[in-house]
Amino acid sequence: MLETSARLLRLLSLLQTHRDWSGAALADRLGVSARTVRRDVDRLRELGYPVDAVQGTAGYRLGAGTTLPPLLLDDEEAVAVAVGLRTTTGGTVSGIEDASLRALTKLEQVMPSRLRHRLEGLKRSLVRVEPSGPRVDPDTLIALSDACNRHERLRFDYTDHAGRESLREVEPQSVVNFSRHWYLVGWDIHRDDWRSFRVDRLRPRIPTGPRFPPRDAPDGDVVTYLSNRLSQTSWPYQATVTLHRSAADLADRIWAGMGVLEAVDNSTCLLHIGADSPWALSWMLTSIDTDFTVTDPPELVAEIDKLARRCAAAIG
């Protein structure tokens, strides 16, 4: 009986890898006959696990059930889930802290002692900094993600950075967590172009609209598009600065969202950059640690001049 129970747990663990298994492959992994596999699958079904038959391959897969079955995790998976749950309690998604703590408590209770010791060591050594960005509603994230996956139009009320409110209608592409914020990237129907929207500033209108054929992602992928857009066009102060080194040499010094490099030749490139103040532009430029030339805007030229005078005075 103990041998059978252990084999059932092993079978369930294999099925939870979300792949299709042939009866022969399961028999080989479990060291039993195909007939025994069929009998064990029937036992799992009697226990309420939705094991589906895969047509044409005489195989099996674990289907979606009406209740959540127990999960079988190996050591690394269990520690990874526990660390993820602990991190979630202080993340940028509001309203799920209590649920994360309850799930973490349940997981720690069933962990073997060797894993609990590892997790306690992690808890003592990890230092978590509270997020400075705004928190978003998890129901909003789920609604946006569902619309992206179903390719259904979205209508929502949106408030931009200047406080202006508008009703938007988009074909949603992706929901992206980028630089402490959540963004929705989609094709704006009325503006006939790609746009990005801060999730904490929008309120979806339900139900969703009609289905639409999916489009190719902007700029090749949404992360590149969002990085390019947030690095310059969405900021009140923008500049194009000449850097006196090649784009290849400086690529690793430009972080995501800082700016967009444009190659010119082997010793020069352009940096398209934006920020909320001339001072912010100046410190980002000096952090690159290379020679550069600034011609506009006048506010940035004045800020660089003031910084140069301050640095010169500091060394007297």
Buried (B, 14 or more C-beta within 10 A) or exposed (E): EEEEEEBBEBBBEBBBEEEBBBBEBBBEEBEBEBEBBBEBBEBBEEEEBBBBEEEEBEBBBBEEEEEEBEEBBEEEEBBEBBBEBBEBBEBBBEEBBEEBBEBBEEBBEEBEEEBBEBBEEEEEEEEEEEEEBBBBBEEBBEBBBEBBEEBBBBBBEBBEEEEEEEEBBBBBBBBBBBBEBBBBBBBBBEEEEBBBBBBBBBEBBEEBBEEBEEEEBBBEEBBBBBBBBBBBEBBEBBBBBBBEBBBEEBEEBBEEBBBBBEEEEEEBBBBBBBBEBBBBBBEBBEEBEBEBEBEEBEBBBEBBEEBEEEEEEEEE
